[in-house]
Amino acid sequence: MAPATGLLLLAASCSKAAGVSLAKPLFFGNKARTEQRHSPRALVATMVMPDDEIPVDLMMEHHLRMISGNRSILEGVIIDNRPPWMERSALMGGGKIPSTQDPLLSRYRRTQGTTGSVQVKDVDYSKMSALMTRFFKSEDLQLSLKVLRLAADAPSNISKLDEKGRAARLLGMLNFLEVCADADAEVDMCIFLDSSTFLYRENQTGLVEVAAKLFQQDPMAVVLQPPDMCMSSRASAKGVCKVGNSTTIKHGFFVVNRDRFEGFAPMPVESAGLGSVFEDIFEEGLTKGDHEGAVKQIRCGGSFYIHPFDRSVGTYSCPHKNMIDLPAHARDTLGPHGATRQMMADGFFDGDYSRFKGKAEGAVALKSLIERIEAGKLPEAKSQESVTNKCSNMCPSRERISQGLAW
């Protein structure tokens, strides 16, 4: 796999700004930015878990290609989250918990030549309390020693919806805030995407360029919510590009203005613990006090995000009787002949994908789906027909896929 192009990793850390009144327009950080730089700089982060079935290299490179045109400077970060309770034997033996992503993460950890590299950030579970108190403050902060108890009694296969799953994701997202806060002073924004998020942009203006413009127009905005497919379509039809009020921070994809966020930490919340949902307490911390309008929704056309079909939210709303999960969905984009003969020509290293259920063939299939999305081979945005879950998830149709569309 050819390394992603146009990336630059920075290692310098920035000092923490002193607190200021939140009732005024925000110019936090090491210096007030009175001019908009010609090239916005963004840190783009995702997170992987040990049992993930989506190769992170394909998705990270897809994110970096589609989140911006050629007018921005991007840094990639992969948060490697390995909860100690997911493999008791590794925990007791002091070894590192194995991950399906290990060969891919090793590739990123090595020097990738002159075209740049992606930083891998290991999650340290012993830093839970330190990170929580760095970014949040509460009289009811329930963290003491609970990680150790969870590690002792948790099953190896945990649901992301239970307390242990929320604890793992919470610490992973605290690591995202740490990477963002400690990034080089020239980084303008930090963007988090779940590793299963797909992106599309129709021209050289991507989310980074749009967010830079909207942050400049709205000095009170701290977090921007990217548009889904339906919102992007409506904005394109109306010819508008603006921000609107938002009451929530959506799970899995948001943009943080780094300078402005720096003035909030530690953010006050009523209570926080290992069972807290990160987006909930993040939103609460940003909206408490006398600051209004910290969270805004991007209402612009030309780019959007979409998640794959998810049975936990999609079976009740997608009309098709036989919905297909992502691995089968991706394989369908290859047609009846598969892709075995294409792998070496495309530069794949079969062994890098041997730990995934689909192995190298699954990686080629995912690459095929990504190519269709990036090429704009998209169905019309119709709620409950081509999209579901408030336009956040795909409703894949084998008929549409056979006709050349992405889903």
GUNUTI-625626 format. One record per residue (C-alpha): x, y, z. Coordinates in Angstrom, 3 decimals. Each point is the difference from the previous one (the first is absolute). Example, Ala and Ser with C-alpha at 12.3 -4.5 7.8 and 13.67 -1.06 7.14 Angstrom:
GUNUTI-625626
12.300  -4.500  7.800
1.370  3.440  -0.660
end
This chain:
GUNUTI-625626
0.000  0.000  0.000
1.516  3.335  -0.958
0.284  2.361  2.967
-2.405  2.904  0.239
1.255  3.156  -1.641
0.061  3.580  1.148
0.333  -0.735  3.726
2.185  1.720  2.553
0.428  -1.062  3.603
1.085  2.531  2.541
1.519  -0.899  3.340
0.198  3.296  1.873
-2.371  0.588  2.907
-1.749  3.234  0.850
-0.360  1.720  3.339
-3.377  0.275  1.675
-1.821  3.302  -0.171
-1.313  1.828  3.000
-3.759  0.089  0.529
-1.968  2.965  -1.316
-3.603  1.102  0.029
-2.195  -2.171  -2.192
-2.575  2.715  -0.542
2.213  1.641  -2.617
1.059  -1.156  -3.458
2.657  -2.674  0.318
3.662  0.655  -0.722
1.669  -2.555  2.249
3.323  -1.753  -0.352
3.574  1.148  -0.278
-0.879  2.913  -2.243
-3.053  1.683  -1.463
-0.393  -0.821  -3.661
-0.946  3.255  -1.634
0.596  -1.322  -3.498
-1.346  -3.102  -1.692
2.921  -2.002  -1.336
-0.127  -0.899  -3.655
0.385  -3.695  0.868
-1.997  -1.285  2.994
1.751  -2.676  2.042
-2.015  -2.887  1.434
0.694  -3.007  2.177
-2.145  -2.923  -1.191
-0.428  -2.810  2.532
-1.704  -3.366  0.163
-0.024  -2.824  2.541
0.434  -3.756  -0.329
-0.840  -2.844  2.376
1.706  -3.434  0.108
-2.900  -1.865  -1.632
-0.764  2.489  -2.789
-0.824  -1.514  -3.380
0.608  3.111  -2.133
3.637  0.540  -1.102
1.036  3.362  1.375
2.475  0.802  -2.767
-2.656  0.029  -2.710
-2.362  2.122  2.089
2.637  2.456  1.239
1.259  0.624  -3.515
-3.597  0.379  -1.205
-0.647  2.541  2.767
3.106  1.989  -0.839
-0.828  0.091  -3.705
-3.627  1.013  0.401
-0.019  2.297  3.023
1.934  2.703  -1.810
0.980  1.228  -3.430
3.605  0.859  -0.787
-0.095  3.301  1.892
0.454  -1.303  3.542
2.742  -1.637  2.059
-1.075  -3.227  1.709
1.395  -2.107  2.829
-1.243  -3.544  0.609
-0.363  -1.641  3.408
-1.191  -3.533  0.787
-0.992  -0.568  3.632
0.881  -3.619  0.804
-2.444  -0.951  2.770
0.570  -3.404  1.637
-2.154  -0.416  3.138
1.855  -2.281  2.426
-3.080  -2.132  0.692
-0.285  -1.080  -3.647
2.787  -2.545  0.400
0.624  -1.240  3.540
2.942  -2.177  -0.951
1.848  2.905  -1.575
-0.796  2.189  3.014
1.254  -2.568  2.524
3.084  -0.802  -2.043
0.916  3.635  -0.471
-0.102  -0.317  -3.772
-1.679  2.290  -2.478
-3.565  -0.883  -0.897
-0.058  -1.216  -3.620
-1.981  1.977  -2.544
-1.266  -0.741  -3.489
1.625  3.309  -0.979
3.535  -0.846  1.237
1.692  -0.406  -3.426
-1.598  3.225  -1.232
0.875  1.937  3.153
3.582  -1.280  -0.218
0.178  1.375  -3.517
-1.099  3.423  1.243
2.459  -0.136  2.888
2.850  -0.479  -2.440
1.345  2.812  -2.133
-2.047  0.127  -3.155
2.415  1.941  -2.199
-0.245  3.517  -1.290
-3.777  0.142  -0.436
-0.747  0.222  3.698
-1.273  -2.252  2.776
-2.876  -0.476  2.409
0.540  0.094  3.743
-1.217  -2.925  2.109
-1.049  0.975  3.527
-0.151  -2.828  2.561
-2.714  0.295  2.644
1.399  -0.314  3.545
-2.753  -1.108  2.384
2.004  1.113  3.032
-0.522  3.630  -1.144
-3.803  -0.086  0.236
-0.255  2.199  3.104
2.692  2.425  -1.159
-1.634  0.563  -3.372
-3.497  0.262  1.405
1.016  2.666  2.507
2.007  1.844  -2.672
-3.051  0.483  -2.215
-2.998  -0.243  2.371
-0.757  1.118  3.525
-2.822  -1.231  2.178
-0.780  -0.506  3.670
-1.277  -3.444  -1.005
2.951  -1.527  -1.853
-0.195  -3.791  0.362
3.242  -1.494  -1.243
2.041  -1.217  2.956
1.391  -3.519  -0.545
-3.051  -1.069  -1.977
2.052  -0.774  -3.080
1.783  -2.745  1.935
-3.286  -1.557  1.101
-1.313  0.125  -3.533
3.146  -1.639  -1.298
-0.380  -2.828  2.513
-3.589  -0.945  -0.684
-0.786  1.063  -3.573
-0.692  -2.602  -2.714
2.333  -0.109  -2.985
-2.735  0.838  -2.524
-1.765  3.150  1.144
-2.770  2.003  -1.579
0.782  3.612  -0.816
-3.262  0.905  1.686
0.803  -1.330  3.471
1.926  1.785  2.734
3.332  -1.580  -0.904
-0.403  0.953  -3.626
-0.829  3.587  0.964
3.014  0.107  2.315
2.288  -1.147  -2.817
-1.384  2.543  -2.434
0.075  2.773  2.608
3.708  -0.477  0.623
0.663  -0.233  -3.723
-1.772  3.313  -0.565
1.876  1.608  2.895
3.150  -0.995  -1.872
-1.402  1.805  -3.042
-0.408  3.157  2.094
3.552  -0.443  1.301
1.453  -0.355  -3.502
-1.980  3.036  -1.107
0.987  2.179  2.959
3.674  -0.970  -0.268
0.258  0.378  -3.784
2.238  2.567  -1.645
-1.147  3.579  0.530
-0.668  0.387  -3.727
-2.751  -2.656  -0.035
-3.325  1.788  -0.519
-2.486  -2.799  0.527
-0.247  -3.585  1.188
-2.399  -2.408  -1.698
-1.108  -3.343  1.384
-1.565  -2.674  -2.192
-1.000  -3.535  0.885
2.024  -2.431  -2.091
-3.184  -1.186  -1.760
-0.981  3.489  -1.225
-0.029  0.597  -3.769
0.439  3.481  -1.489
-0.816  1.663  -3.272
0.909  3.354  -1.533
-0.944  1.039  -3.506
2.747  2.556  -0.651
3.218  1.411  1.455
-1.840  1.537  2.939
-0.146  -2.543  2.810
-1.153  0.091  3.583
3.261  1.543  1.231
-0.326  2.997  -2.308
-3.708  0.417  0.790
0.605  -0.237  3.757
2.836  2.560  -0.153
-2.309  2.461  -1.762
-2.916  -0.569  2.372
2.166  0.248  3.130
1.214  3.341  -1.307
-3.568  1.188  -0.571
-1.279  -1.168  3.414
2.439  0.914  2.798
-2.114  -1.782  2.639
0.055  -3.450  -1.640
2.294  -2.540  1.634
-1.294  -3.288  -1.462
-1.521  -0.432  -3.457
-2.173  -2.942  -1.029
0.600  -1.071  -3.624
-3.041  -0.438  -2.270
-1.552  -3.364  -0.785
-1.000  -0.918  -3.547
-3.539  1.388  0.225
1.085  3.308  1.526
2.737  0.374  -2.603
-2.502  -0.650  -2.809
-2.457  2.585  1.361
2.739  2.602  0.425
1.230  -0.607  -3.562
-3.523  0.428  -1.363
-0.393  3.292  1.873
3.513  1.193  -0.769
0.773  0.764  3.653
3.006  -0.552  2.232
-0.412  1.081  3.606
-0.115  -1.249  3.577
-3.132  -0.759  1.954
-0.628  -0.690  3.653
0.577  -3.536  1.237
-1.117  -1.529  3.268
2.213  -3.087  -0.047
3.442  -1.198  -1.011
-0.524  -3.007  -2.222
1.804  -3.225  0.703
2.979  -0.634  -2.184
0.681  3.179  -2.011
0.589  3.593  1.071
2.407  2.882  -0.526
1.630  1.882  2.902
1.456  3.494  -0.299
3.213  -0.640  1.888
0.758  3.563  1.095
-3.497  0.542  1.376
-0.275  -3.369  1.716
3.206  0.690  1.900
-1.761  2.679  2.034
-2.669  -2.399  1.284
2.043  -2.719  1.692
-0.660  -1.201  2.603
-3.683  0.097  -0.945
-2.601  -0.018  2.806
-2.494  -2.893  0.005
-2.526  -1.173  2.578
1.489  -3.477  0.248
2.344  -2.256  -1.949
1.103  -3.578  0.287
1.128  -3.018  -1.957
-3.529  -0.532  -1.267
-0.293  3.515  -1.427
-0.590  0.458  -3.720
2.800  2.240  -1.226
-2.087  2.141  -2.352
-2.551  0.656  2.762
2.474  1.362  2.531
1.986  1.803  -2.716
-3.129  1.835  -1.096
-0.976  0.733  3.613
3.438  1.413  0.749
-0.072  2.279  -3.036
-3.491  1.373  0.613
0.111  0.624  3.763
0.447  3.524  1.298
-0.579  3.183  -1.952
1.344  -1.136  -3.365
-2.623  -0.613  -2.670
0.301  -1.496  -3.448
3.049  -2.172  0.612
-1.415  -2.912  -2.027
-1.167  0.731  -3.544
-1.237  -2.010  -2.978
1.573  0.448  -3.434
-2.727  0.552  -2.599
1.954  -0.123  -3.232
-0.095  -2.091  -3.146
2.807  -1.720  -1.852
1.195  -2.354  2.722
-1.504  -2.361  2.559
0.597  -3.045  2.194
-1.792  -3.343  -0.006
0.334  -3.124  2.141
-0.543  -3.554  -1.280
-3.206  -1.869  0.712
-0.272  -0.847  3.696
-2.498  -2.641  1.090
-0.367  1.595  3.403
-1.591  3.107  -1.538
-0.937  -0.930  -3.534
-2.122  -3.127  -0.108
-3.153  1.764  1.125
0.256  2.755  -2.595
1.670  -1.265  -3.187
-2.756  -1.519  -2.147
2.104  -2.795  -1.480
-0.539  -3.382  1.608
3.558  -1.237  -0.349
2.316  2.781  1.063
3.697  -0.738  -0.486
2.773  0.829  2.439
3.142  1.825  -1.090
2.175  -3.032  -0.963
-2.679  -1.445  -2.313
-0.880  3.493  -1.239
3.624  0.660  -0.972
0.354  -3.402  -1.692
-3.052  0.732  -2.151
1.768  3.021  -1.516
2.559  -2.363  -1.547
-2.548  -1.800  -2.106
-0.158  -3.776  -0.502
3.705  -0.565  -0.711
1.534  1.270  3.221
3.410  1.643  0.272
2.646  -2.657  0.655
1.917  0.789  -3.195
-0.064  3.735  0.731
1.692  -0.012  3.385
3.660  0.064  -0.933
-0.595  2.435  -2.852
-1.651  2.335  2.464
2.993  -0.174  2.331
-1.596  -1.962  2.845
2.079  -2.063  2.408
-2.180  -2.999  0.738
1.558  -0.638  3.401
-0.959  3.437  1.304
-3.664  -1.022  -0.125
0.321  -3.611  1.159
-1.522  0.708  3.434
-3.266  1.324  -1.406
-2.799  -2.439  -0.770
-0.054  1.050  -3.640
3.798  -0.005  -0.254
1.491  1.677  -3.085
-3.094  -0.677  -2.103
-2.075  1.986  2.482
2.468  2.881  -0.157
-0.245  0.106  -3.793
-3.795  -0.006  0.270
0.048  2.901  2.460
2.331  1.888  -2.326
-2.487  -0.553  -2.826
-2.852  1.469  2.071
2.152  2.990  0.956
0.813  0.636  -3.656
-3.691  0.088  -0.903
-0.763  2.459  2.776
2.914  2.261  -0.895
-1.041  -0.083  -3.668
-3.463  1.257  0.953
-1.852  -3.155  -1.059
-2.701  0.684  2.564
-3.724  -0.670  0.230
-2.381  2.882  0.430
-0.428  0.897  3.653
-3.414  -1.414  0.905
-0.754  -0.582  3.663
-1.016  -3.582  0.785
0.907  -1.059  -3.554
3.698  0.711  -0.567
0.814  1.403  3.465
-1.262  -0.581  3.511
0.578  1.087  3.608
-0.614  3.673  -0.820
2.089  -0.290  -3.163
3.086  -1.173  1.898
0.068  -3.627  -1.240
-0.195  -1.709  -3.372
-2.855  -2.201  -1.162
1.960  -2.125  -2.503
-1.863  -1.512  -2.946
1.522  -2.842  -2.007
-1.919  1.233  -3.039
1.528  3.479  0.233
3.452  -1.472  0.694
-0.247  -2.238  -3.084
-0.760  3.158  -2.006
3.285  1.553  1.135
-1.110  2.092  2.993
1.795  -0.083  3.328
-3.039  -1.245  1.901
end
